[in-house]
Amino acid sequence: MHENTRQAPASFSQLVEDVVASGLVVDEELAGLISLANGDPRELSKLLSVKGLVTSFQLAALNEGRGSSLRIGNYDVLDRLGAGGMGTVFKARHRRMKRIVALKVLAENLSKNPVFVKRFQREVETIAALGHPNVVMAYDADEADVGHFLVMEFVNGLDLAAGVERDGPFSMSRAVDCILQAARGLAYAHSQGIIHRDVKPHNLLLDESGSIKVTDLGLARLNHGTDGAAAGADVTMAGGVIGTADYMPPEQAIDSTTIDHRADIYSLGCTLYYLLTGRPPYSGATIIALLLKHRDSEIPQLSAVRPDTPPQLDDLFRRMLIKSPEQRVQHMSEVIAELEAVAAILPKNGDLGPTAATLVLPSRLDADAASTIGIGWLSERTQAFESSSAPLTVLIVEPSRVQVSIIKSYLQERSLSVVGIVSCGNAAIDAVRSLRPRAVISAMHLADINGVELAQQIRAEIKINAPGFVLVTSEAEDGESAVLSKLNRVHLLAKPFSAEQMIQALNLVTGASMTSRVDAATSREGYPVGGKKDRRQLRVLIADDSSTARTNVKNVLQGLGFTQFLEVPDGAHAIAVAARESCDLIVTDYNMPLMDGRALVSYLKQNPASATIPIMMVTAETEPRVLDPVRRLGVIAIFEKAFPAGKVGPVLDSLFG
């Protein structure tokens, strides 16, 4: 980043000018601080910091005259996370969405290299298509005054190398859990045709919840063909070699452009050794000496340095580090299966954090519950899981990122394992081959084939232990009913659906099940019944970008007995409020900025915390093609903008008495 650093301390006027130019503080708030500071730049700096308006990193930049460096594209820079040969990584926040991200700014020499920039843009397109809970997601890529930059998921935690440096070698259970999660992320990447090429503890991030995220996927090979200055000190670049020597397989030291996914298996084995011992498996005085050790030295025994190593793990480690890729473990799915078997016999540690593959669905459905409960209105409060022998693992096949996030959140709430996320049928077939999920949740309509065809193709190829299929659709699929009737363990799930409906569908297609009871005070639609509600105690959320329209809705509802209101200007703000506040009724407009009414209703109805809140829509729209999809999503009524009390009242009477 180009920095015009001020030599002398900032004067009051200079500091004010830089704060204004940065856009970090709204004008009205800054005006109040200027008055309080009384012309003292140190006092203004203190006020900015104490009130939490700027970070310490931002304040230092402002005082040094580097305020312009705090905005990169649509992002405000919050802190500097680190730097390497490829550039500098910052913690940043999107100005409008307020999402915290990691923003990697490419080094100046790379941004000016047309060969590298072209390769960077192509690689970013590939990375951005990835979606897996154990892979750091790429959100955006752009170019600004500072050059080209990549926007990635911010992981609030530390890398495994830092974890070992802080805590010492990991316990056996903790190390196996970390490597197992990393293997799942890498298996997914391999199914998408991506080889990491630089798997090491530094590229495996551990977040606060205990989840491992593989980072820098696809970025290592970007350096190939650029000047050596582009590489970090521990990354070799000579003669087509890319990677870190401590974790590099022998074939990669010869030519990293010809390696395949088995190189990542070797590097992951070396990483396992590091987590358990605090050092890589080989050492050497020079890079050449170290590479020769990987090629010629005997594979060390884990049990020699960690006597608590189970024999199965020691054997797997040695096979992951076999010199010849042809004799090594051939697929990451094999590594996953063997690590899961090892994890099952290890004692569970308190420092692990959640492990995705350990919660399982029961194998028996309670007969009384099955005969009295309709699919789709199971009470989350009374849901109970029983144990079974096999974990339920799920592959998501869905082109919509919004739908993916909804499905993934439902699964993760129940600690079920998402082993992969793909967007088309062909990628799904490859993923099923390598990841072997127990269930596939797929959109009915994909770019290349439909969900029924996908199920047929996979069933034709995999005769034993084929996955069950849940096909998600927003349309009546009458034309497919005959085909579906001939396919075993395939279930149609209509949108919008709740978490309970999705779990019940997974039960049906996998042979798992759960027992549930329904709260007697809950109606089939999910709304409370059995007594008149005191409307003065109920809270109404009103979402409309027009303050006049919000006032009209509020006035009508006040005339009908309501007294507590929350008001927001769009759907995005409504979601934020609904997440932290208790609401008994939502009234929303259709046309709003950021997120319209249809998207808001879709999100709320598929979120377990808000699925049962009744929603009314107020809109000037009259076209059935616009309003019918909203009705199908589950709004209880749609009114014209006047919001007439004569029509609204009876609907509210049916809900609240």
Secondary structure by P-SEA (a helix, b strand, c coil): cccccccccccaaaaaaaaaaaccccaaaaaaaaaaacccaaaaaaaaaaaccccaaaaaaaaaccccccccccccccccccccccbbbbbcccccccbbbbbbbccccccccaaaaaaaaaaaaaaaaccccccccccccccccccccccccccccccaaaaaaacccccaaaaaaaaaaaaaaaaaaaaaccccccccccccccccccccccccccccccccccccccccccccccccccccccccccccccccccccaaaaaaaaaaaaaaaaccccccccccaaaaaaaaccccccccccccccccaaaaaaaaaaaccccccccccaaaaaaaaaaaaaacccccccccccccbbbbccccaaaaacccccccccccbbbbbccbbbbbbbbcccaaaaaaaaaaaaaaccccccccccaaaaaaaaacccccccccccccccccaaaaaaaaaaccccbbbbbbbbbccccccaaaaaaacccbbbbcccccaaaaaaaaaaaccbbbbbbccccccccccccccccccccbbbbbbcccaaaaaaaaaaaaaaccccccccccaaaaaaaaacccccbbbbbcccccccaaaaaaaaaacccccccbbbbbcccccccccaaaaaacccccccccccaaaaaaaaaaacc
